Amino acid sequence: MPNAVLEYSANLAAEADISALVKALGARFRESGDVFPVGGVRIRAIGYDDYEVGDGSPENGFVVLTCKIAVGRPEAVKKAFFDDVFELVKAHFAALYARRPLSLTLYVEEIPEGTSYKHNNLHARKPGET
C-alpha cells in the first residue's frame, strides 16, 4: 500500500490536469524512502458527472483524495508525509482555487492488520525493468 483514489467533480476536468496530479502523487509516494514500498503504490482518479456541492451552484467543485495505508507507521511519519501530500494537492489546484469555489479534502484510512488480501509480484521488480 498505499492505495489512493482521487475523486473530483467533472467541472474541473478541463482546467485541472488530473493526469499530471496522479503522476505527481505517484512520484511522491515512490520517493517516500522506506515509508511506502514502491510495489504497493496505486493511484487512480475518478471524475463524477453527477454531484452536488455546497449551495448547488454549477461553479462549485470538489476534490477528495482518500489514501488507504497499512497500519504500523509512527504518527509523526504519517503526519509529515500526508501534510506534504496535501500541500502538493493544494499547490496543484492553487490557480483554480483562487478563481472559483472549490473544496479540497484528504482522508487517510489505516487498514487494520488481517483485513487486506494481496497477491502482487511488483515488489520484486527493479525500477525500469520490463
C-alpha positions as CSV (number, residue, x, y, z in Angstrom):
1,M,0.0,0.0,0.0
2,P,-0.8,3.0,-0.4
3,N,-3.9,2.9,-2.5
4,A,-5.0,6.4,-3.3
5,V,-8.3,7.4,-5.0
6,L,-8.6,10.9,-6.3
7,E,-12.3,11.8,-6.8
8,Y,-13.3,15.1,-8.4
9,S,-16.2,16.9,-9.9
10,A,-16.2,16.7,-13.7
11,N,-16.5,20.5,-13.9
12,L,-12.8,20.7,-13.0
13,A,-11.6,18.2,-15.7
14,A,-10.9,20.8,-18.5
15,E,-8.8,23.0,-16.2
16,A,-7.2,20.8,-13.6
17,D,-4.8,18.4,-15.4
18,I,-5.8,15.5,-13.3
19,S,-3.4,13.2,-15.1
20,A,-0.5,15.4,-14.0
21,L,-1.7,15.3,-10.4
22,V,-2.0,11.5,-10.5
23,K,1.6,11.3,-11.8
24,A,2.9,13.8,-9.1
25,L,1.2,11.8,-6.3
26,G,2.6,8.6,-7.6
27,A,6.1,10.1,-7.7
28,R,5.6,11.5,-4.1
29,F,4.7,8.1,-2.8
30,R,7.5,6.4,-4.7
31,E,10.0,8.9,-3.3
32,S,8.9,8.4,0.3
33,G,12.0,6.4,1.2
34,D,11.0,3.5,3.4
35,V,7.6,4.9,4.3
36,F,5.8,3.2,1.5
37,P,7.1,0.3,-0.7
38,V,7.1,1.2,-4.4
39,G,5.4,-2.1,-5.4
40,G,2.4,-1.1,-3.3
41,V,1.7,2.3,-4.9
42,R,-1.7,2.6,-6.6
43,I,-3.1,6.0,-7.6
44,R,-6.2,6.4,-9.7
45,A,-8.7,9.2,-10.4
46,I,-12.5,9.2,-10.9
47,G,-14.4,12.1,-12.2
48,Y,-18.1,12.5,-11.3
49,D,-20.7,13.9,-13.7
50,D,-23.4,13.7,-11.1
51,Y,-22.7,15.6,-7.9
52,E,-23.9,18.3,-5.7
53,V,-21.5,20.7,-3.9
54,G,-22.3,23.3,-1.3
55,D,-25.2,25.5,-2.3
56,G,-25.6,23.7,-5.6
57,S,-24.0,26.3,-7.8
58,P,-22.7,24.7,-11.0
59,E,-19.4,26.6,-10.4
60,N,-18.7,24.7,-7.2
61,G,-16.1,21.9,-7.4
62,F,-14.6,19.3,-5.2
63,V,-11.6,17.1,-4.9
64,V,-11.3,14.3,-2.4
65,L,-8.1,12.2,-2.1
66,T,-8.6,9.1,0.0
67,C,-5.4,7.2,0.9
68,K,-5.6,3.8,2.3
69,I,-2.5,2.6,4.1
70,A,-1.5,-0.4,6.2
71,V,-1.2,0.2,10.0
72,G,2.2,0.4,11.7
73,R,3.7,3.7,10.7
74,P,4.5,6.2,13.5
75,E,2.1,9.1,13.8
76,A,4.8,11.7,13.2
77,V,5.9,10.0,10.0
78,K,2.3,9.8,8.7
79,K,1.6,13.4,9.7
80,A,4.7,14.7,8.0
81,F,4.1,12.7,4.8
82,F,0.4,13.5,4.4
83,D,0.9,17.2,5.3
84,D,3.3,17.2,2.4
85,V,0.9,15.3,0.1
86,F,-1.9,17.8,1.0
87,E,0.4,20.7,0.2
88,L,1.1,19.1,-3.2
89,V,-2.7,18.9,-3.9
90,K,-3.3,22.4,-2.7
91,A,-0.4,23.7,-4.9
92,H,-1.8,21.8,-7.9
93,F,-5.2,23.5,-7.6
94,A,-4.0,26.9,-6.4
95,A,-4.9,28.8,-9.6
96,L,-8.4,27.2,-9.7
97,Y,-8.9,27.7,-6.0
98,A,-8.2,31.4,-6.5
99,R,-10.9,31.9,-9.1
100,R,-13.7,29.5,-8.3
101,P,-15.5,27.8,-5.3
102,L,-13.5,24.6,-4.6
103,S,-13.3,22.1,-1.8
104,L,-10.1,20.1,-1.3
105,T,-10.1,17.2,1.1
106,L,-7.6,14.5,2.1
107,Y,-8.5,11.4,4.1
108,V,-6.1,8.9,5.4
109,E,-7.5,5.5,6.3
110,E,-5.5,2.8,8.0
111,I,-6.4,-0.7,7.1
112,P,-6.3,-3.0,10.1
113,E,-4.0,-6.0,10.0
114,G,-5.7,-9.1,8.7
115,T,-8.3,-7.2,6.7
116,S,-6.4,-6.8,3.5
117,Y,-5.5,-9.5,1.0
118,K,-2.9,-9.0,-1.7
119,H,-1.3,-11.1,-4.5
120,N,1.4,-9.0,-6.1
121,N,4.7,-9.6,-7.9
122,L,5.6,-5.8,-8.3
123,H,7.8,-5.7,-5.2
124,A,10.4,-8.0,-6.8
125,R,10.8,-5.7,-9.8
126,K,13.6,-3.3,-10.1
127,P,12.8,0.3,-11.4
128,G,12.6,0.4,-15.2
129,E,12.6,-3.4,-15.5
130,T,10.2,-4.9,-18.2
